[in-house]
Amino acid sequence: MKSLVPDRMAAPFGNYSHGVAAGGMIVTSGQLGLAADGTVPDGVTAQAELCFANIHAILAEAGADLSHVLRFTAFVTRRDDMAAYMAVRDRWVRGLKVKPASTLLIVDGFTRPEFLVEVEAMALVPSSPN
């Protein structure tokens, strides 16, 4: 297994990796709208952009990109934020030939009240050219 913890992201909150590559798969921990400097922007749109940027950085650590994502799972705290989250997701996957599977859940909250969205991904490790 390989731990995936990009330097350009805020450190994990605890004793875990932002992502792990193993057995041909990449899984990410849930990514919150947290900037590298520890700030949390207002609004679900800005936070979702950071979630996807962080997932992109984790995938890059394993030599992958969004075209290797099989599934996104997202959590938002307000039903009213569903459309804004989906608009961000749709921008990030716009050019992909095959769109990842996606699940969106409404939850009561996260570890800190300012967090409005969390996104995790499951991807394939790109195969090496022969």
Secondary structure, DSSP 4 states (H G I P E B T S, - for coil): -EEE--TTSPPPSSSS-SEEEETTEEEEPPEES--TTS---SSHHHHHHHHHHHHHHHHHHTT--GGGEEEEEEEES-GGGHHHHHHHHHHHHTT-SSPPEEEEEE-S--SSTT--EEEEEEEEPPPPP-
